[in-house]
Amino acid sequence: MDVYIMGIESSCDETSISIVKNGHEEIATTVLTQMDTHALYGGVVPEIASRMHTENITMVLEDVLSKTDLTMNDISAIAVTYAPGLLGSLLVGVEFAKVLSLVYDKPLIATHHIAGHIYANNLVKNLEFPLLALVVSGGHTELVLMEDDYKFKVLATTLDDAIGECFDKVARVLGLPYPGGPNVEKYAKEGKPTYDLPKPMDNDELNFSFSGLKSAVINLCHNEEQRGNEIRKYDLARSFQDVAFDQIIRKTKLAIEKYDIKRVIVAGGVSASAVLREEMTILCDKMNVDLSIPPMRYCTDNATMIACAAYPQYLRKDFTDLSLRAKSQEYFFQDSE
């Protein structure tokens, strides 16, 4: 019998609900973004985000159902992002999911946001194990060996900042508008790597580090301003991006060689970067490794990925009850090694 999972995602500034069939076939998705509102403030304002989720979530549900011939009676389970994210935003999705579960008597599945990013790759093709997952987002930079569904061994992580966090901080230093990461990439496209920035972790260790690179950009900007020199923003953005992504590619290559990897997936919001996607494609082609990266619309926050990630949970009856609580922080891999 086909399994239709309704996913709900509200961890930050997107209100999204999706219906996915059998863990890999998207039936319908609605994403209502708040980006234009938060851009006025230079970043996400948590109180505004949660209020807008509350105002929009019922409308999003009605919209996604209107795109299908399905009713709530056809839904097999309700999956919701419970962590990590903005607590107020998460609460809206979690409480809404609990209401749907109670009213329609559907199993409730608590799904982690990072699991969603990983399993979004099932929308491209079913995951084949073992594989190496490169997880790159605002809060994560990891190389993870997956032997099976929800079986993780962390091979490497960041010793300080995550890559997405680093991009956002550099964007603020350069005075670029929200969202930071995509605007750094936009500026980098027009620039040349004329600034000499340090290469972090330039060794055979698999772990990452971005704090020193971030500090180098901050110090460079401060020193140039002190001297009355103009910062060439396009060139600095390009110089920073080249060094940051070079580290990602170098470490991924080391892991592929060390663990004899045949399959690689990329997960997380930073996987939306066209430059990173191109560099990963070149690397995997050279090393004869199968590469999977979700389509761009599934890289940023969406409920489709949550419904995909919930499917293996559904199969093993990994359900929760109405005591489910949202958590602003929870490291996904802590109990999985």
KOLGUZA-754837 format. One record per residue (C-alpha): x, y, z; residue in three letters; residue number from 1. Coordinates in pm, whole numbers, plus 50000, padded with zeros to 5 digits. Each point is the difference from the previous one (the first is absolute). Example, Ala and Ser with C-alpha at 12.3 -4.5 7.8 and 13.67 -1.06 7.14 Angstrom:
! residues 2
+-------+-------+-------+--------+-----+
|  east | north |    up | residu | num |
+-------+-------+-------+--------+-----+
| 51230 | 49550 | 50780 |    ala |   1 |
| 50137 | 50344 | 49934 |    ser |   2 |
+-------+-------+-------+--------+-----+
! end
This chain:
! residues 337
+-------+-------+-------+--------+-----+
|  east | north |    up | residu | num |
+-------+-------+-------+--------+-----+
| 50000 | 50000 | 50000 |    met |   1 |
| 50129 | 50347 | 49913 |    asp |   2 |
| 50113 | 50221 | 50286 |    val |   3 |
| 49911 | 50371 | 49986 |    tyr |   4 |
| 50189 | 50206 | 50257 |    ile |   5 |
| 49912 | 50362 | 50066 |    met |   6 |
| 50309 | 50199 | 50099 |    gly |   7 |
| 49992 | 50331 | 50189 |    ile |   8 |
| 50301 | 50234 | 50014 |    glu |   9 |
| 50010 | 50328 | 50194 |    ser |  10 |
| 50348 | 50009 | 50153 |    ser |  11 |
| 50094 | 50348 | 49878 |    cys |  12 |
| 49830 | 50236 | 49754 |    asp |  13 |
| 49826 | 49761 | 49760 |    glu |  14 |
| 49657 | 49854 | 50070 |    thr |  15 |
| 49980 | 49681 | 49797 |    ser |  16 |
| 49777 | 49695 | 49976 |    ile |  17 |
| 50051 | 49712 | 49757 |    ser |  18 |
| 49857 | 49659 | 49916 |    ile |  19 |
| 50248 | 49734 | 49888 |    val |  20 |
| 49915 | 49649 | 49877 |    lys |  21 |
| 50216 | 49706 | 50110 |    asn |  22 |
| 50289 | 50219 | 50109 |    gly |  23 |
| 50109 | 50119 | 49657 |    his |  24 |
| 49710 | 50126 | 49788 |    glu |  25 |
| 49887 | 50357 | 50063 |    glu |  26 |
| 49624 | 50033 | 49966 |    ile |  27 |
| 49964 | 50366 | 50094 |    ala |  28 |
| 50192 | 50266 | 50191 |    thr |  29 |
| 49929 | 50353 | 50112 |    thr |  30 |
| 50271 | 50232 | 50132 |    val |  31 |
| 49910 | 50344 | 50127 |    leu |  32 |
| 50317 | 50201 | 50058 |    thr |  33 |
| 50042 | 50298 | 50231 |    gln |  34 |
| 50328 | 50106 | 49840 |    met |  35 |
| 49884 | 50340 | 49875 |    asp |  36 |
| 49869 | 50092 | 50345 |    thr |  37 |
| 50318 | 49905 | 50185 |    his |  38 |
| 50220 | 50163 | 49738 |    ala |  39 |
| 49870 | 50333 | 50130 |    leu |  40 |
| 50175 | 49924 | 50331 |    tyr |  41 |
| 50319 | 49849 | 49858 |    gly |  42 |
| 49920 | 49652 | 50132 |    gly |  43 |
| 49730 | 49781 | 50148 |    val |  44 |
| 49813 | 50154 | 50294 |    val |  45 |
| 49880 | 49703 | 50210 |    pro |  46 |
| 49686 | 50167 | 50139 |    glu |  47 |
| 49885 | 50108 | 49655 |    ile |  48 |
| 50079 | 49658 | 49853 |    ala |  49 |
| 49790 | 49809 | 50253 |    ser |  50 |
| 49709 | 50241 | 49964 |    arg |  51 |
| 50004 | 49966 | 49620 |    met |  52 |
| 50013 | 49619 | 50028 |    his |  53 |
| 49689 | 50014 | 50221 |    thr |  54 |
| 49819 | 50222 | 49751 |    glu |  55 |
| 50094 | 49791 | 49696 |    asn |  56 |
| 50012 | 49632 | 50093 |    ile |  57 |
| 49628 | 49922 | 49960 |    thr |  58 |
| 50001 | 50173 | 49662 |    met |  59 |
| 50307 | 49798 | 49896 |    val |  60 |
| 49821 | 49675 | 50093 |    leu |  61 |
| 49694 | 50097 | 49798 |    glu |  62 |
| 50219 | 50092 | 49704 |    asp |  63 |
| 50199 | 49674 | 49993 |    val |  64 |
| 49681 | 49789 | 50021 |    leu |  65 |
| 49844 | 50203 | 49719 |    ser |  66 |
| 50282 | 49886 | 49770 |    lys |  67 |
| 49905 | 49632 | 50039 |    thr |  68 |
| 49701 | 49766 | 49997 |    asp |  69 |
| 50095 | 49886 | 50349 |    leu |  70 |
| 49825 | 50078 | 50328 |    thr |  71 |
| 50132 | 49974 | 50353 |    met |  72 |
| 49845 | 49654 | 50017 |    asn |  73 |
| 50249 | 49885 | 49734 |    asp |  74 |
| 50302 | 50115 | 50201 |    ile |  75 |
| 50193 | 49717 | 50168 |    ser |  76 |
| 50190 | 50210 | 50255 |    ala |  77 |
| 50088 | 50356 | 50101 |    ile |  78 |
| 50372 | 50086 | 50016 |    ala |  79 |
| 50130 | 50325 | 50144 |    val |  80 |
| 50335 | 50169 | 50054 |    thr |  81 |
| 50049 | 50009 | 50378 |    tyr |  82 |
| 50368 | 50114 | 50003 |    ala |  83 |
| 50214 | 50200 | 49957 |    pro |  84 |
| 49891 | 50354 | 49918 |    gly |  85 |
| 49833 | 50306 | 50146 |    leu |  86 |
| 49800 | 49872 | 50296 |    leu |  87 |
| 49693 | 50217 | 49938 |    gly |  88 |
| 49991 | 49901 | 49633 |    ser |  89 |
| 50044 | 49631 | 50078 |    leu |  90 |
| 49721 | 50013 | 50257 |    leu |  91 |
| 49749 | 50112 | 49739 |    val |  92 |
| 50074 | 49701 | 49776 |    gly |  93 |
| 50019 | 49749 | 50286 |    val |  94 |
| 49672 | 50108 | 50159 |    glu |  95 |
| 49826 | 50007 | 49662 |    phe |  96 |
| 50124 | 49649 | 49923 |    ala |  97 |
| 49880 | 49877 | 50339 |    lys |  98 |
| 49654 | 50141 | 49934 |    val |  99 |
| 49982 | 49831 | 49658 |    leu | 100 |
| 50121 | 49673 | 50151 |    ser | 101 |
| 49736 | 50014 | 50273 |    leu | 102 |
| 49707 | 50116 | 49788 |    val | 103 |
| 50061 | 49761 | 49710 |    tyr | 104 |
| 50142 | 49712 | 50211 |    asp | 105 |
| 50330 | 49983 | 49808 |    lys | 106 |
| 50340 | 49885 | 50129 |    pro | 107 |
| 50229 | 50290 | 50091 |    leu | 108 |
| 50368 | 49992 | 49894 |    ile | 109 |
| 50265 | 50231 | 50150 |    ala | 110 |
| 50257 | 50070 | 49728 |    thr | 111 |
| 50330 | 50183 | 50034 |    his | 112 |
| 50069 | 50285 | 49759 |    his | 113 |
| 50340 | 49861 | 49894 |    ile | 114 |
| 49845 | 49659 | 49931 |    ala | 115 |
| 49773 | 50186 | 49761 |    gly | 116 |
| 50292 | 50148 | 49810 |    his | 117 |
| 50167 | 49659 | 49973 |    ile | 118 |
| 49690 | 49813 | 49884 |    tyr | 119 |
| 49908 | 50269 | 49747 |    ala | 120 |
| 50241 | 49803 | 49782 |    asn | 121 |
| 49735 | 49725 | 49978 |    asn | 122 |
| 49809 | 50239 | 49776 |    leu | 123 |
| 50283 | 49958 | 49746 |    val | 124 |
| 50050 | 49625 | 50039 |    lys | 125 |
| 49969 | 49756 | 50286 |    asn | 126 |
| 50299 | 50008 | 50233 |    leu | 127 |
| 50235 | 49705 | 49955 |    glu | 128 |
| 50226 | 49908 | 50289 |    phe | 129 |
| 50272 | 50034 | 50102 |    pro | 130 |
| 50043 | 50364 | 49906 |    leu | 131 |
| 50177 | 50317 | 50112 |    leu | 132 |
| 49780 | 50295 | 50092 |    ala | 133 |
| 50147 | 50349 | 49984 |    leu | 134 |
| 49777 | 50208 | 50229 |    val | 135 |
| 50046 | 50376 | 49950 |    val | 136 |
| 49763 | 50249 | 50157 |    ser | 137 |
| 49976 | 50295 | 50235 |    gly | 138 |
| 50060 | 49779 | 50301 |    gly | 139 |
| 50175 | 49694 | 49858 |    his | 140 |
| 50313 | 49905 | 49808 |    thr | 141 |
| 50050 | 49625 | 50014 |    glu | 142 |
| 50116 | 49702 | 49804 |    leu | 143 |
| 49781 | 49707 | 50102 |    val | 144 |
| 50025 | 49635 | 49901 |    leu | 145 |
| 49656 | 49840 | 49964 |    met | 146 |
| 49991 | 49621 | 50009 |    glu | 147 |
| 49619 | 49984 | 49988 |    asp | 148 |
| 49690 | 50210 | 50068 |    asp | 149 |
| 50060 | 50212 | 50309 |    tyr | 150 |
| 50334 | 49828 | 50065 |    lys | 151 |
| 50265 | 50271 | 50024 |    phe | 152 |
| 50370 | 50014 | 50075 |    lys | 153 |
| 50140 | 50352 | 50019 |    val | 154 |
| 50339 | 50005 | 49828 |    leu | 155 |
| 50060 | 50373 | 50030 |    ala | 156 |
| 49838 | 50313 | 50134 |    thr | 157 |
| 50083 | 50368 | 50035 |    thr | 158 |
| 50214 | 50094 | 50297 |    leu | 159 |
| 49833 | 50341 | 50022 |    asp | 160 |
| 49766 | 50179 | 49756 |    asp | 161 |
| 49783 | 49819 | 49747 |    ala | 162 |
| 50052 | 50102 | 49640 |    ile | 163 |
| 49657 | 50159 | 49962 |    gly | 164 |
| 50051 | 50200 | 50320 |    glu | 165 |
| 50338 | 50117 | 49867 |    cys | 166 |
| 49845 | 50115 | 49671 |    phe | 167 |
| 49732 | 50196 | 50187 |    asp | 168 |
| 50256 | 50172 | 50226 |    lys | 169 |
| 50222 | 50094 | 49707 |    val | 170 |
| 49695 | 50137 | 49820 |    ala | 171 |
| 49928 | 50230 | 50296 |    arg | 172 |
| 50361 | 50117 | 50008 |    val | 173 |
| 49977 | 50083 | 49631 |    leu | 174 |
| 49671 | 50182 | 50056 |    gly | 175 |
| 49807 | 49764 | 49774 |    leu | 176 |
| 49622 | 49966 | 50042 |    pro | 177 |
| 49811 | 49704 | 50143 |    tyr | 178 |
| 50017 | 49713 | 49918 |    pro | 179 |
| 50380 | 50008 | 50034 |    gly | 180 |
| 50124 | 49681 | 49834 |    gly | 181 |
| 49834 | 50043 | 49659 |    pro | 182 |
| 50111 | 50363 | 49986 |    asn | 183 |
| 50362 | 49909 | 50072 |    val | 184 |
| 49981 | 49757 | 49709 |    glu | 185 |
| 49842 | 50266 | 49780 |    lys | 186 |
| 50282 | 50244 | 50078 |    tyr | 187 |
| 50265 | 49731 | 49961 |    ala | 188 |
| 49877 | 49931 | 49648 |    lys | 189 |
| 50103 | 50353 | 49903 |    glu | 190 |
| 50332 | 50001 | 50183 |    gly | 191 |
| 50352 | 49860 | 49977 |    lys | 192 |
| 50197 | 49820 | 50276 |    pro | 193 |
| 50243 | 50285 | 50054 |    thr | 194 |
| 50005 | 49992 | 50381 |    tyr | 195 |
| 50241 | 49758 | 50170 |    asp | 196 |
| 49803 | 49814 | 50268 |    leu | 197 |
| 50126 | 49711 | 50216 |    pro | 198 |
| 49906 | 49641 | 49912 |    lys | 199 |
| 49849 | 49845 | 50316 |    pro | 200 |
| 50080 | 49639 | 50094 |    met | 201 |
| 50235 | 49962 | 49704 |    asp | 202 |
| 50107 | 49650 | 50105 |    asn | 203 |
| 49889 | 49636 | 49980 |    asp | 204 |
| 49753 | 50031 | 50287 |    glu | 205 |
| 49634 | 49966 | 49900 |    leu | 206 |
| 49858 | 50257 | 50242 |    asn | 207 |
| 49908 | 50352 | 49888 |    phe | 208 |
| 50061 | 50347 | 50141 |    ser | 209 |
| 49856 | 50332 | 49884 |    phe | 210 |
| 50053 | 50234 | 50295 |    ser | 211 |
| 50352 | 50099 | 49893 |    gly | 212 |
| 49885 | 50075 | 49645 |    leu | 213 |
| 49714 | 50210 | 50131 |    lys | 214 |
| 50236 | 50189 | 50234 |    ser | 215 |
| 50243 | 50060 | 49714 |    ala | 216 |
| 49725 | 50168 | 49797 |    val | 217 |
| 49888 | 50208 | 50298 |    ile | 218 |
| 50358 | 50111 | 50079 |    asn | 219 |
| 50075 | 50078 | 49637 |    leu | 220 |
| 49691 | 50221 | 49974 |    cys | 221 |
| 50084 | 50175 | 50327 |    his | 222 |
| 50362 | 50064 | 49900 |    asn | 223 |
| 49909 | 50130 | 49657 |    glu | 224 |
| 49743 | 50235 | 50149 |    glu | 225 |
| 50257 | 50125 | 50252 |    gln | 226 |
| 50234 | 50080 | 49713 |    arg | 227 |
| 49722 | 50174 | 49809 |    gly | 228 |
| 50007 | 49740 | 49722 |    asn | 229 |
| 49686 | 49891 | 49820 |    glu | 230 |
| 49904 | 49634 | 50033 |    ile | 231 |
| 49957 | 49834 | 49663 |    arg | 232 |
| 49691 | 49809 | 50108 |    lys | 233 |
| 49965 | 49790 | 49686 |    tyr | 234 |
| 50361 | 49886 | 50017 |    asp | 235 |
| 49989 | 49931 | 50374 |    leu | 236 |
| 49679 | 49800 | 49961 |    ala | 237 |
| 50166 | 49792 | 49727 |    arg | 238 |
| 50320 | 49954 | 50200 |    ser | 239 |
| 49806 | 49885 | 50306 |    phe | 240 |
| 49770 | 49767 | 49808 |    gln | 241 |
| 50289 | 49835 | 49817 |    asp | 242 |
| 50183 | 49920 | 50324 |    val | 243 |
| 49684 | 49884 | 50181 |    ala | 244 |
| 49890 | 49763 | 49725 |    phe | 245 |
| 50356 | 49882 | 49937 |    asp | 246 |
| 50002 | 49866 | 50356 |    gln | 247 |
| 49670 | 49817 | 49943 |    ile | 248 |
| 50125 | 49840 | 49680 |    ile | 249 |
| 50341 | 49905 | 50148 |    arg | 250 |
| 49849 | 49832 | 50304 |    lys | 251 |
| 49736 | 49817 | 49798 |    thr | 252 |
| 50270 | 49870 | 49768 |    lys | 253 |
| 50203 | 49877 | 50297 |    leu | 254 |
| 49698 | 49817 | 50142 |    ala | 255 |
| 49919 | 49838 | 49664 |    ile | 256 |
| 50357 | 49871 | 49976 |    glu | 257 |
| 50030 | 49890 | 50363 |    lys | 258 |
| 49671 | 49810 | 50014 |    tyr | 259 |
| 49983 | 49883 | 49637 |    asp | 260 |
| 49671 | 50180 | 49944 |    ile | 261 |
| 49791 | 49923 | 49691 |    lys | 262 |
| 49697 | 50220 | 50069 |    arg | 263 |
| 49978 | 50359 | 50130 |    val | 264 |
| 49696 | 50210 | 50085 |    ile | 265 |
| 49996 | 50370 | 50089 |    val | 266 |
| 49750 | 50133 | 50253 |    ala | 267 |
| 49916 | 50330 | 50167 |    gly | 268 |
| 49924 | 50356 | 49898 |    gly | 269 |
| 50351 | 50071 | 49868 |    val | 270 |
| 49948 | 49726 | 49740 |    ser | 271 |
| 49790 | 50260 | 49817 |    ala | 272 |
| 50326 | 50172 | 49902 |    ser | 273 |
| 50053 | 49966 | 49625 |    ala | 274 |
| 50377 | 50023 | 50049 |    val | 275 |
| 50012 | 49721 | 50259 |    leu | 276 |
| 49776 | 49782 | 49783 |    arg | 277 |
| 50232 | 50050 | 49704 |    glu | 278 |
| 50314 | 49931 | 50204 |    glu | 279 |
| 49851 | 49685 | 50153 |    met | 280 |
| 49896 | 49879 | 49656 |    thr | 281 |
| 50352 | 50050 | 49865 |    ile | 282 |
| 50152 | 49821 | 50301 |    leu | 283 |
| 49770 | 49698 | 49983 |    cys | 284 |
| 50036 | 49970 | 49623 |    asp | 285 |
| 50380 | 49993 | 50036 |    lys | 286 |
| 49981 | 49737 | 50275 |    met | 287 |
| 49732 | 49791 | 49827 |    asn | 288 |
| 49763 | 50044 | 50295 |    val | 289 |
| 49621 | 50013 | 49970 |    asp | 290 |
| 49875 | 50343 | 50115 |    leu | 291 |
| 49652 | 50103 | 50112 |    ser | 292 |
| 49895 | 50358 | 50077 |    ile | 293 |
| 49632 | 50094 | 50041 |    pro | 294 |
| 49844 | 50247 | 49754 |    pro | 295 |
| 50041 | 50360 | 50113 |    met | 296 |
| 49641 | 50028 | 50128 |    arg | 297 |
| 50064 | 49717 | 50247 |    tyr | 298 |
| 50328 | 50144 | 50136 |    cys | 299 |
| 49844 | 50288 | 50187 |    thr | 300 |
| 49745 | 49933 | 50275 |    asp | 301 |
| 49695 | 49810 | 49880 |    asn | 302 |
| 49756 | 49739 | 50130 |    ala | 303 |
| 50060 | 49757 | 49714 |    thr | 304 |
| 50332 | 49898 | 50150 |    met | 305 |
| 49836 | 49951 | 50342 |    ile | 306 |
| 49742 | 49762 | 49856 |    ala | 307 |
| 50279 | 49810 | 49820 |    cys | 308 |
| 50206 | 49965 | 50317 |    ala | 309 |
| 49697 | 49880 | 50193 |    ala | 310 |
| 49939 | 49704 | 49768 |    tyr | 311 |
| 50267 | 49770 | 50152 |    pro | 312 |
| 49870 | 50104 | 50342 |    gln | 313 |
| 49649 | 49903 | 49891 |    tyr | 314 |
| 50114 | 49659 | 49878 |    leu | 315 |
| 50153 | 49916 | 50338 |    arg | 316 |
| 49703 | 50157 | 50185 |    lys | 317 |
| 50216 | 50268 | 50158 |    asp | 318 |
| 49705 | 50207 | 50117 |    phe | 319 |
| 49967 | 50256 | 50278 |    thr | 320 |
| 49707 | 50115 | 50213 |    asp | 321 |
| 49841 | 50332 | 50081 |    leu | 322 |
| 50267 | 50075 | 50261 |    ser | 323 |
| 50237 | 50089 | 49714 |    leu | 324 |
| 50190 | 50321 | 50067 |    arg | 325 |
| 50186 | 50231 | 49765 |    ala | 326 |
| 50373 | 50039 | 50061 |    lys | 327 |
| 50199 | 50299 | 49881 |    ser | 328 |
| 50323 | 49798 | 50013 |    gln | 329 |
| 50064 | 49631 | 49959 |    glu | 330 |
| 50306 | 49854 | 49835 |    tyr | 331 |
| 49866 | 49745 | 49753 |    phe | 332 |
| 50290 | 49756 | 50000 |    phe | 333 |
| 50066 | 49984 | 50376 |    gln | 334 |
| 49840 | 49656 | 50053 |    asp | 335 |
| 50072 | 49857 | 49658 |    ser | 336 |
| 50372 | 49925 | 49988 |    glu | 337 |
+-------+-------+-------+--------+-----+
! end
